[in-house]
Structures are given as C-alpha cells and as structure tokens.
Amino acid sequence: MEIIKTIFYFAITIGILVLVHEFGHFIAAKLSKMKVEVFSIGFGTRLIGKKIGETDYRISAFPLGGYVKIAGMVDESLDTGFVSSKPEPYEFRSKPFYQKFFVITAGVIMNMILAVFLFWAIFMVEGKTFRNVNEVGYVIPNSPAFEAGFREGDKILTLNGRKINYWDDIIRTAFVDDLTKDLSFEVQRNGEKIFISIPRTKISEFSSEDALGILPAHVEVMVMAVEPGRPAQKIGIQSKDVIVSVNDEKIYSPAQLTSIIKSNAGKEITLKIKRGDKIFDQKITPDADGRIGVQIASFYNGPVKKESYNPLEALWIGVRETYRVSALTVNGIKQLITGKIPFQKGVAGPIRIAKFATRSADAGFTAFLGFMAILSISLAFLNIFPFPGLDGGHLAILVVEAIIRRELSYRVKIAIQQAGIIILIILMIFVLYNDIVHF
C-alpha cells in the first residue's frame, strides 16, 4: 500500500510539473505560429494518445520528463528529415531570434509562474506563520557561529542593521537579502549588548540554520518515518516521536543525533522519547553501519505568530517566496558545482523525489503544494542550465548563432544533442544508483 501511495504522489508531482513546463513550450510555439508535431508526457515509445489537428498528444513509456516536437528544430528526437527540404514559414528554423528565444525559455517561465501560483494559494489558505523567537537554543560545535562566539541563550537583536522580530528574519537576511555579504549580529547576553561577526567565506555549507550553526530555542528533533526491519521499528519507535536526548545528552539537531548514533554503532544507547504528553526511556542498539532506521527533521515547537493575507497581498508574498527559494537554489547549485556540497547529497533522483512527495503529502495538502513549488523552481533552473539536451543547451546554441550571425550546421547540432543525451543517460543512471543506496 505504501509503494502504491508513493508511486501515486510521484506521478501527480512529476505529471503536473512536466505538463506545465511543456505547455509553456507548446503555447509559445503556437503564439509564434510554429507547427507543433508532438506534445508528449514522457519519453520513448508512445503508449496512448490522440492526434488533434497537426499535433499528436501522447503519453509515452518513460515518465521522467516530456517534450514538445516543433517542426524544423533539432531536438531530443534527433529528427533531421527536414534538413534537405526548403525551410517552411511554420518551422522553428524560419523564425526570428526573439521568437525562438521565447519558445525555448517558455517552459522555464511557466515553471516559475506555477511556483508563484502555488505559493499564492498556500498564503491565501493558511497565511504565513513566523517563529516568534530570537533566542539561540543551540550552537552547533565547530560551526561558524560557534567559532564566532555565539552561545546558547543569546538573543539576536539585529542582523546587518535590520531589526530581528522573528527567527525567520535571520534566515531571510542571511540567505536572501544579504546573501553575498558578511554577517554582523547585535546580540544581548546576560543583559549586555555584544557584537558578533561571521565572514561570508566561513559559511561553506548549504543555505540553512545548520550552515550558520545556530538553532532557535524550542527546536526538537522529530521522527518523520521509520524504516521496516531496522532497530527503531523493532523497539516500537513511531512517526512523530520526539527524540529528547541520547544517553542524557539533550538533542537539538538531526546532525547532532546522527553523529551520536554513528559513534555508537553496535553499542546499546538510551533514548529519551516524547510521544504526545508521555516521556519515557528506550534502550536501542544501532546497527553496525551506525543507523537505527529513522528519518528525522528539526521541528519548532515554540511560540508563533500567524498573519493572514488578502489575494493581492498573498500574490506579492508568493512572488517574494519564489524569489527567496530561487536565491537558495542558485546558491545550492553554485556550491554543488564548486564541490562544497557533495554531489551525491545535493542531487535527488526519482526515488528520493517520490519519498519527499509522499512525506510532504502526509504532512498536509499545503505542505504538498509547497514541495511542488520548490521542485518546480529547481526544475526551472536545471532546465535552463547550458547543457546539451536541456532548454539551456538549445538557448546556448541560439545565442552562439546570434553572435556569429549564421546557423550552425545540422551535423554539429546533432552531434551536440547526441553527446548531451548520452551524458544525461549516464547521469540518470548514477542518480538512480545514488537514490537506491540512500533509500
């Protein structure tokens, strides 16, 4: 039953994102009076479909993506049947630069519009909840904040001159508004004000509280899922249990808990668990690989403030949230390329996406919409990356042709596409393997 649910949410998530993306290419081509021969959800063998007018609308066998085949364009289909014929007015190759540019980028634009729409819907329905705290609950050892002098109980008054009302103000300032700047904190400690600085070069991990090394007060570590057959499942640990401490050491972060469990591989440890209103001790022995078989996440259980928005306010907040996630995505890609984030940790394939989709759906409908919005933004940036076989690869060729003022030979375009497809297939195999290893 769990597998069926996972497949269902994966199909819904990928299906909507691909449909929206390909519709962007489709409608842009139609508006530019280009002939669209195929609109496909999925790649490979045609399973079902219907031809309406000049376009064959189909669902194909391989579900990880889709494509729109436009007449007169060298694309993933590698169709060159048109090369020897005279260019027709309805073909891609006959159109001016600005129309080609519009068609190629329209899929990415639609993914960003979808993200704005989904965030708008979330803020319309639920408003926005702020963590109403500015007190540091935990400082991660050897982190940038720890080395800079932060201590548990510090209250953050300002960051780079901006007043801190909520913990979310810290994250927005550090990783969106002042993403490239050093961080200067004004902190209250034992009734006195002190100043703490963290150079941007010290923040080498992905954009999050863990990257800074400080967590707010009232943070708990919650079990999100339990793996069958592992020690946690055998002793009865349940989803939504809170891990309070390990061997009387209070737990503040998933990284801290994971480190302690790994360091006690094969040794019996004592977990203090909170389940609802009950707190109890439970002994457990981690496997030889230093795992007990739980998926965990930080959970804030402190005071909050909720704001509601009218439709226009929610739209503006949706735009800002899309920008915030986009900034985080760009920063993540940059750190992935530079090696600051290991590739196997920074890239998720279909199996992990399916797991995240199911987990977000279990957390509620708006959580599922939020996950879909974030994934839509990620796919937009992935597609616009200048790599053969992706929208960004087509765009790079188009820009080169505009610079040299002539079209590249079809032989060169086909070679570029073939190389790109081969590399993408190899990359997909690696990503699938990585997903299975970390399943």
ZAPAFI-937367 format. One line per 4 residues: number of its first residue (from 0); for each residue x, y, z of N, C-alpha, C. Coordinates in steps of 0.1 Angstrom, whole numbers. Example, Ala and Ser with C-alpha at 12.3 -4.5 7.8 and 13.67 -1.06 7.14 Angstrom:
! residues 2
0> 132,-57,78,123,-45,78,132,-33,78; 128,-22,71,137,-11,71,129,0,79
***
This chain:
! residues 439
0> 8,-12,0,0,0,0,9,13,0; 20,12,8,29,24,9,35,26,-5; 39,16,-12,45,17,-25,35,24,-35; 23,19,-35,12,25,-43,11,40,-41
4> 10,43,-28,9,57,-24,21,66,-29; 33,60,-28,45,67,-32,44,69,-47; 41,59,-55,40,60,-69,30,70,-73; 18,70,-66,7,80,-69,12,94,-68
8> 18,97,-56,22,111,-54,34,115,-63; 42,106,-66,53,109,-76,47,112,-90; 37,104,-94,31,106,-107,24,119,-107; 17,123,-97,10,136,-96,20,147,-97
12> 30,146,-89,40,157,-88,47,159,-102; 53,149,-107,61,150,-119,51,153,-131; 39,146,-131,30,149,-142,26,163,-143; 23,170,-132,19,184,-132,30,193,-136
16> 42,190,-131,54,199,-134,58,197,-149; 58,185,-154,61,183,-168,50,189,-177; 38,187,-173,27,192,-182,28,207,-183; 30,214,-171,31,229,-171,43,233,-179
20> 54,227,-177,67,230,-185,65,229,-200; 60,217,-204,58,215,-218,47,224,-224; 37,227,-216,26,236,-221,32,250,-224; 42,254,-216,49,266,-219,55,267,-233
24> 63,256,-236,69,255,-250,57,254,-260; 47,247,-258,36,245,-267,29,258,-270; 25,265,-260,17,277,-262,26,288,-269; 39,288,-265,48,298,-271,50,295,-286
28> 51,282,-289,52,279,-303,40,282,-311; 28,280,-305,15,283,-312,14,298,-314; 17,306,-304,17,320,-305,26,326,-315; 37,318,-317,47,322,-327,44,316,-341
32> 33,310,-342,28,304,-355,38,293,-360; 43,285,-350,51,273,-354,42,261,-353; 46,251,-362,38,238,-362,44,229,-351; 35,225,-342,38,215,-331,34,201,-336
36> 43,192,-338,40,179,-343,36,169,-331; 43,171,-320,41,161,-309,41,169,-295; 31,166,-287,31,170,-273,31,158,-264; 42,155,-258,43,142,-251,47,144,-236
40> 40,136,-228,43,135,-214,51,122,-213; 64,122,-210,72,110,-210,80,109,-223; 90,101,-223,98,98,-235,96,84,-240; 102,82,-252,102,68,-257,90,64,-264
44> 86,51,-263,75,45,-270,62,52,-267; 54,55,-277,41,61,-275,31,50,-269; 25,53,-258,16,43,-252,2,46,-256; -3,58,-253,-17,62,-257,-16,76,-262
48> -26,80,-269,-27,94,-274,-37,97,-284; -38,109,-288,-48,113,-298,-43,124,-306; -44,123,-320,-40,134,-328,-51,144,-331; -49,156,-327,-59,167,-329,-52,177,-338
52> -58,179,-350,-52,188,-359,-38,184,-363; -28,192,-362,-15,189,-366,-6,183,-355; -12,182,-343,-4,178,-331,-9,164,-326; 1,155,-323,-2,142,-317,1,144,-301
56> -10,144,-294,-9,145,-279,-8,131,-274; 3,128,-266,5,114,-262,11,113,-248; 10,101,-243,17,97,-231,27,86,-235; 40,88,-232,50,78,-236,55,70,-224
60> 63,60,-228,66,49,-218,75,54,-206; 85,62,-209,94,66,-199,90,79,-192; 85,79,-180,78,90,-174,86,102,-169; 99,101,-169,107,112,-162,110,124,-172
64> 99,131,-175,100,142,-183,90,143,-194; 93,150,-205,84,151,-216,90,160,-227; 83,162,-238,89,170,-248,78,175,-258; 81,186,-264,72,192,-275,81,192,-287
68> 77,185,-298,84,184,-310,79,195,-320; 88,204,-323,84,216,-331,91,214,-345; 83,216,-355,88,214,-369,100,223,-371; 110,217,-378,122,225,-382,132,228,-370
72> 131,220,-360,140,222,-348,148,209,-345; 161,210,-343,169,198,-339,167,197,-324; 161,186,-320,158,184,-305,162,170,-301; 156,166,-290,159,153,-284,155,141,-293
76> 145,144,-302,141,133,-311,152,130,-322; 161,139,-324,172,138,-334,167,136,-348; 155,141,-350,148,140,-363,155,151,-373; 160,146,-384,166,155,-393,160,154,-407
80> 148,149,-408,141,147,-420,138,160,-428; 138,171,-421,135,184,-427,147,190,-433; 159,185,-430,172,192,-433,173,195,-448; 170,185,-456,172,186,-471,161,194,-478
84> 151,197,-470,140,205,-477,141,220,-474; 133,227,-482,133,242,-481,126,246,-468; 132,255,-460,125,260,-448,111,265,-451; 102,260,-442,88,265,-444,85,276,-434
88> 75,285,-436,72,296,-427,68,292,-413; 63,279,-412,58,275,-399,69,267,-391; 81,266,-396,91,259,-390,99,268,-380; 105,262,-370,113,269,-360,125,276,-366
92> 131,269,-376,143,275,-382,141,287,-391; 128,290,-394,124,301,-402,121,314,-394; 120,312,-381,116,323,-373,127,332,-368; 124,344,-364,134,353,-359,139,350,-345
96> 150,355,-341,157,352,-329,147,353,-317; 140,365,-316,132,367,-304,121,356,-302; 115,351,-313,105,341,-312,111,327,-308; 123,324,-313,130,312,-309,133,313,-294
100> 138,325,-290,142,327,-276,129,325,-267; 118,330,-271,105,329,-264,101,314,-263; 102,307,-273,98,293,-273,107,285,-264; 120,287,-265,129,279,-257,128,281,-242
104> 126,294,-238,125,298,-224,112,297,-218; 101,294,-226,88,294,-221,85,284,-211; 91,272,-212,89,261,-202,94,265,-189; 106,271,-188,111,276,-175,103,287,-169
108> 98,296,-178,89,307,-173,77,301,-167; 71,291,-173,59,285,-168,61,278,-155; 73,272,-153,76,266,-140,77,276,-129; 82,288,-132,83,299,-122,69,304,-119
112> 61,306,-130,47,311,-128,40,301,-119; 42,288,-121,35,278,-113,39,279,-99; 52,281,-96,57,283,-82,50,295,-76; 49,306,-83,42,318,-77,28,314,-74
116> 21,308,-83,7,304,-81,5,295,-69; 14,285,-68,13,276,-57,15,283,-43; 25,291,-43,28,299,-30,16,308,-27; 11,314,-38,-1,323,-36,-12,316,-30
120> -15,303,-35,-26,295,-29,-23,292,-15; -11,288,-11,-7,285,2,-10,297,12; -5,308,8,-6,320,17,-21,325,17; -28,323,7,-42,326,7,-50,317,17
124> -47,304,17,-54,295,25,-49,295,40; -36,295,42,-30,294,55,-24,306,61; -22,316,52,-14,328,57,1,324,59; 7,330,67,21,327,70,24,327,85
128> 31,317,89,35,315,103,49,319,106; 52,327,116,65,331,119,69,325,132; 82,321,133,87,316,146,90,328,155; 81,330,165,82,342,173,92,341,184
132> 105,340,180,116,339,189,129,344,183; 137,350,191,150,355,186,162,349,195; 158,340,204,168,334,213,174,321,207; 188,321,208,195,309,203,193,298,213
136> 188,286,208,186,275,216,198,265,216; 205,265,205,217,255,204,227,261,194; 239,260,198,250,263,189,258,251,185; 258,248,172,264,236,167,280,237,169
140> 286,227,175,300,227,178,308,229,165; 319,237,165,328,239,154,321,245,142; 309,251,143,303,258,132,307,272,132; 304,279,121,308,294,120,303,302,132
144> 291,299,136,285,307,148,293,303,161; 296,291,163,304,287,174,318,293,175; 324,293,163,338,299,163,337,314,164; 326,320,160,324,335,161,321,339,175
148> 317,330,184,314,333,198,300,332,202; 291,327,194,277,326,198,276,315,210; 266,318,219,264,309,230,249,307,232; 245,295,237,231,292,240,225,303,249
152> 213,308,246,207,318,254,209,332,248; 218,334,238,220,347,232,207,351,225; 203,364,226,192,369,219,196,378,208; 193,375,196,197,383,184,188,395,182
156> 194,407,184,186,419,182,185,425,168; 197,425,162,198,430,148,207,421,140; 206,421,127,215,414,118,217,424,106; 230,428,104,233,437,94,225,450,94
160> 222,454,107,214,466,109,199,464,108; 194,453,105,180,450,104,175,445,117; 164,450,122,158,445,135,153,431,133; 156,423,143,151,409,142,139,407,151
164> 127,405,145,115,403,153,112,388,154; 115,380,143,113,366,143,125,359,139; 126,346,142,138,338,138,139,338,122; 127,338,116,127,338,101,134,350,95
168> 134,361,102,141,373,98,156,370,96; 161,362,105,176,359,105,179,351,92; 170,341,89,173,333,77,171,341,64; 161,349,64,158,357,52,170,367,49
172> 174,373,60,185,383,58,198,376,54; 201,365,61,214,358,59,215,351,45; 204,346,40,204,338,29,196,343,17; 190,355,18,183,360,7,188,375,5
176> 184,384,14,186,398,13,201,401,12; 209,395,21,223,398,22,232,385,19; 228,378,8,233,365,5,248,365,3; 254,376,-2,268,377,-5,276,385,5
180> 269,390,15,276,399,25,280,391,38; 290,397,44,294,392,58,282,395,67; 281,388,78,270,389,88,275,396,101; 268,407,105,271,414,117,259,413,126
184> 260,406,137,249,405,147,251,414,159; 240,420,163,239,426,176,232,417,186; 238,413,196,233,402,205,232,407,219; 222,403,226,220,405,240,224,393,248
188> 233,394,257,238,383,266,239,387,280; 231,381,289,231,384,303,229,399,305; 220,405,298,217,419,300,226,429,293; 237,424,286,246,433,279,246,431,264
192> 249,441,257,249,440,242,263,438,237; 264,428,229,277,425,223,275,423,207; 286,424,200,286,423,186,294,411,181; 288,403,172,294,391,167,294,392,151
196> 305,389,145,306,389,131,310,375,125; 304,372,114,307,359,107,310,363,93; 322,361,88,326,363,74,318,354,65; 313,358,54,306,350,44,314,338,40
200> 327,340,39,335,328,35,335,317,44; 331,319,57,331,308,67,318,300,65; 308,305,58,296,298,57,297,289,44; 302,277,45,305,269,34,295,259,30
204> 285,257,38,275,246,35,263,253,29; 253,244,27,240,248,20,233,258,29; 225,267,23,218,278,30,208,273,40; 211,273,53,202,269,63,207,273,76
208> 199,270,87,203,273,100,216,265,104; 216,253,99,228,245,101,241,251,95; 239,258,84,251,264,78,257,275,87; 248,283,94,253,292,103,258,286,116
212> 250,275,120,254,268,132,246,272,144; 235,279,142,226,283,154,212,278,151; 206,273,161,192,269,160,184,277,171; 171,280,168,163,287,177,159,279,190
216> 156,286,200,150,279,212,137,272,208; 134,262,215,122,254,213,122,245,201; 134,241,196,135,232,185,137,218,190; 129,209,184,130,195,188,133,186,175
220> 138,174,177,141,165,166,130,155,166; 123,155,155,111,146,153,114,135,143; 109,123,146,109,112,137,98,113,127; 103,114,114,93,116,103,88,102,97
224> 97,92,97,94,79,92,103,69,98; 98,56,99,106,45,105,108,35,94; 120,30,92,123,20,82,120,6,87; 113,-2,80,110,-16,84,122,-24,86
228> 122,-32,96,133,-42,99,145,-36,106; 145,-23,108,156,-17,115,154,-16,130; 164,-13,138,163,-13,153,151,-5,158; 149,7,152,139,16,156,125,10,155
232> 123,3,144,110,-3,142,108,-15,151; 119,-22,154,118,-34,163,114,-30,177; 119,-18,182,116,-15,196,103,-6,197; 97,-3,185,84,4,186,84,19,185
236> 95,25,180,96,39,177,86,42,166; 79,53,168,68,57,158,70,70,152; 64,72,140,64,85,134,59,96,143; 65,107,143,61,119,152,66,118,166
240> 73,107,169,80,107,182,91,117,182; 94,123,194,104,133,195,116,127,203; 128,128,197,140,123,204,145,134,213; 143,133,226,147,144,236,162,143,239
244> 167,131,241,181,130,245,186,116,241; 199,115,241,206,102,239,217,101,250; 216,91,258,225,89,270,226,102,278; 214,108,280,213,121,288,218,133,282
248> 223,132,269,228,144,262,216,149,254; 212,162,257,200,167,250,202,169,235; 192,166,227,193,166,213,186,179,208; 194,186,199,189,198,193,187,198,178
252> 195,189,172,195,190,157,197,175,151; 191,173,139,193,160,133,208,156,131; 216,166,127,230,163,125,237,158,138; 233,164,150,238,160,163,234,146,166
256> 221,143,164,216,130,167,223,119,158; 224,122,145,230,113,136,245,110,140; 252,120,144,266,119,148,267,110,160; 259,112,170,259,104,182,256,89,179
260> 246,87,171,242,73,168,253,66,161; 259,73,151,270,67,143,282,64,152; 285,72,162,297,70,170,294,59,180; 282,54,181,278,43,190,273,31,182
264> 278,29,170,275,17,162,277,4,170; 267,-4,171,269,-17,177,268,-16,193; 267,-4,198,266,-3,213,252,1,217; 248,-4,229,235,0,234,235,14,239
268> 225,22,235,223,36,240,209,37,245; 207,48,253,194,51,258,188,63,252; 176,62,246,169,73,240,158,78,250; 157,91,252,146,96,259,136,101,248
272> 124,96,248,114,98,237,102,105,243; 97,115,236,85,121,239,74,117,229; 63,112,234,52,108,225,39,114,230; 35,124,224,23,131,229,27,138,243
276> 20,135,254,23,140,267,32,131,275; 36,120,269,44,110,277,58,111,273; 67,110,283,82,109,281,87,96,287; 94,89,280,99,76,285,113,73,279
280> 120,64,286,134,59,281,132,46,273; 141,45,263,140,33,255,155,29,251; 159,17,254,172,13,250,172,7,236; 183,10,229,184,6,215,198,4,211
284> 201,-5,202,215,-8,197,215,-5,182; 222,6,178,224,9,164,230,-3,156; 227,-4,144,233,-14,135,248,-11,134; 255,-21,128,269,-20,126,273,-8,117
288> 263,-3,109,266,8,100,263,22,107; 259,21,120,257,33,127,243,39,124; 233,31,122,220,36,119,209,28,127; 198,36,131,188,29,138,175,28,129
292> 175,34,117,164,33,108,153,43,110; 157,56,111,147,66,112,150,78,103; 140,84,98,142,97,91,137,108,100; 146,118,102,144,128,112,144,142,106
296> 139,151,114,139,165,109,137,174,121; 142,186,120,140,196,131,125,200,131; 120,202,143,106,206,144,106,217,155; 100,229,151,99,240,160,86,239,168
300> 87,240,181,76,238,190,74,249,199; 77,261,195,77,273,203,66,283,199; 66,295,205,55,305,201,56,309,187; 45,311,181,44,315,167,35,327,165
304> 36,334,154,27,345,151,22,342,137; 9,343,135,3,340,122,-3,352,116; 0,354,103,-6,365,95,-14,360,84; -25,367,82,-34,364,70,-33,374,60
308> -36,370,47,-34,380,36,-46,380,27; -49,391,21,-59,392,10,-52,387,-3; -60,385,-13,-55,380,-26,-43,387,-31; -43,400,-31,-32,408,-36,-19,407,-28
312> -21,407,-14,-10,406,-5,-4,392,-7; -13,382,-8,-8,368,-9,0,366,-22; -4,373,-33,3,372,-45,17,378,-44; 18,390,-37,31,396,-35,40,387,-27
316> 34,382,-16,42,373,-8,47,360,-16; 38,355,-25,41,344,-33,53,347,-42; 53,359,-48,64,364,-56,77,364,-48; 76,370,-36,88,371,-27,93,357,-23
320> 84,348,-20,88,334,-16,95,327,-28; 90,329,-40,96,324,-52,110,329,-54; 112,342,-52,125,348,-53,134,342,-42; 129,340,-30,137,335,-19,142,321,-22
324> 133,312,-26,136,299,-30,146,298,-42; 144,307,-51,153,308,-63,167,312,-59; 168,321,-49,181,325,-44,188,314,-37; 181,306,-29,186,294,-23,190,284,-33
328> 182,282,-43,185,272,-53,198,276,-61; 199,288,-65,211,293,-72,224,291,-63; 222,294,-50,234,293,-41,237,278,-39; 227,269,-39,229,255,-38,236,249,-50
332> 232,254,-62,238,249,-74,253,254,-75; 255,266,-71,269,271,-71,278,263,-61; 273,259,-50,281,252,-40,282,237,-45; 272,232,-52,273,219,-58,284,218,-69
336> 285,229,-77,295,229,-88,309,231,-82; 310,239,-72,323,241,-66,328,230,-56; 319,220,-54,322,209,-46,320,211,-31; 314,222,-27,312,225,-13,301,216,-7
340> 292,212,-17,281,202,-13,285,189,-21; 286,178,-15,289,165,-22,278,163,-32; 281,159,-44,271,156,-55,261,146,-51; 265,136,-44,256,125,-40,246,130,-30
344> 249,140,-22,240,146,-13,231,157,-18; 236,164,-28,229,176,-33,220,173,-45; 220,161,-50,211,157,-62,202,146,-58; 189,148,-60,179,138,-57,173,133,-71
348> 171,120,-72,165,114,-84,151,110,-81; 145,103,-90,131,100,-89,127,92,-76; 135,84,-71,131,76,-59,130,86,-47; 141,94,-45,140,103,-34,129,114,-36
352> 127,118,-48,116,128,-51,103,122,-47; 101,109,-50,89,102,-47,87,102,-32; 98,99,-24,97,98,-10,94,112,-4; 100,123,-9,98,136,-4,83,140,-7
356> 78,137,-19,65,140,-23,55,133,-14; 57,120,-11,48,113,-2,49,119,12; 61,122,17,62,127,31,55,141,32; 57,149,22,50,162,22,35,161,21
360> 30,151,13,16,149,13,10,144,26; 18,136,33,14,131,46,13,143,56; 21,153,54,21,164,63,9,174,60; 3,172,49,-9,181,46,-9,186,32
364> -20,190,27,-22,194,13,-13,206,10; -13,216,19,-5,228,16,10,225,17; 14,215,25,28,211,25,32,205,12; 23,197,6,25,191,-7,26,201,-18
368> 18,212,-17,18,223,-27,32,230,-25; 36,232,-13,49,239,-11,61,231,-17; 60,217,-15,71,209,-20,71,210,-36; 59,210,-41,58,210,-56,63,224,-61
372> 60,235,-54,65,248,-58,80,248,-58; 86,243,-47,101,243,-46,107,234,-57; 101,223,-60,106,214,-70,104,220,-84; 94,228,-86,91,235,-99,103,245,-101
376> 107,252,-91,118,262,-92,131,254,-95; 133,243,-88,145,235,-90,146,230,-105; 135,225,-110,135,220,-124,137,232,-134; 132,244,-130,133,255,-139,148,258,-141
380> 155,259,-130,170,262,-130,178,251,-136; 173,238,-134,180,227,-140,179,227,-155; 167,230,-160,164,231,-174,171,242,-181; 173,253,-175,180,265,-181,195,264,-181
384> 200,254,-174,215,252,-173,220,249,-188; 230,256,-192,235,254,-206,242,241,-209; 234,231,-209,239,217,-211,231,211,-223; 238,204,-232,231,198,-244,220,189,-240
388> 208,190,-247,197,182,-243,187,189,-234; 191,200,-227,183,208,-219,179,220,-226; 169,228,-221,165,240,-227,177,250,-227; 185,250,-217,197,259,-216,206,255,-227
392> 207,243,-231,216,239,-242,211,245,-256; 198,244,-258,192,250,-270,194,265,-270; 193,271,-258,194,285,-257,209,289,-260; 218,282,-255,232,285,-257,236,284,-272
396> 230,274,-279,232,273,-294,226,285,-301; 214,289,-296,207,301,-302,216,314,-301; 221,315,-289,229,327,-286,242,327,-294; 249,316,-296,261,315,-304,257,318,-318
400> 246,313,-323,242,316,-337,239,331,-339; 234,337,-329,231,352,-330,244,360,-330; 254,355,-323,267,362,-322,275,360,-335; 275,348,-341,283,346,-353,274,349,-366
404> 261,352,-363,252,356,-374,250,346,-385; 251,334,-381,248,323,-390,244,310,-382; 236,302,-389,232,290,-382,243,279,-382; 245,272,-371,254,261,-370,249,250,-379
408> 258,242,-384,254,231,-393,246,221,-385; 237,214,-392,229,204,-386,237,192,-381; 248,190,-387,257,179,-383,262,182,-369; 266,195,-367,272,199,-354,261,199,-343
412> 249,203,-347,238,203,-337,234,189,-333; 234,180,-343,230,166,-340,241,160,-331; 254,163,-333,265,158,-325,264,163,-311; 260,176,-309,259,182,-296,247,175,-289
416> 236,173,-296,225,167,-289,228,152,-285; 234,145,-294,238,131,-291,247,130,-279; 257,139,-278,266,139,-267,259,142,-254; 250,152,-255,242,156,-243,233,145,-238
420> 226,138,-247,217,127,-244,225,116,-237; 237,112,-242,245,102,-236,249,105,-222; 254,118,-221,258,122,-207,246,122,-198; 235,127,-202,223,127,-194,218,113,-189
424> 219,104,-199,216,90,-195,225,84,-185; 238,87,-186,248,83,-177,246,89,-163; 242,102,-163,239,110,-151,227,104,-144; 217,101,-152,204,95,-147,207,81,-140
428> 215,73,-146,219,60,-141,226,62,-127; 235,72,-127,242,75,-114,232,80,-103; 223,89,-107,213,94,-98,204,83,-92; 200,74,-101,191,63,-97,199,54,-87
432> 212,51,-90,220,43,-81,222,50,-68; 224,63,-68,225,71,-56,213,71,-48; 201,71,-54,188,71,-48,187,57,-41; 190,47,-48,188,33,-42,198,31,-30
436> 210,36,-31,219,35,-20,214,42,-8; 208,54,-10,203,62,2,188,60,4; 182,49,-1,168,47,1,165,43,15
***
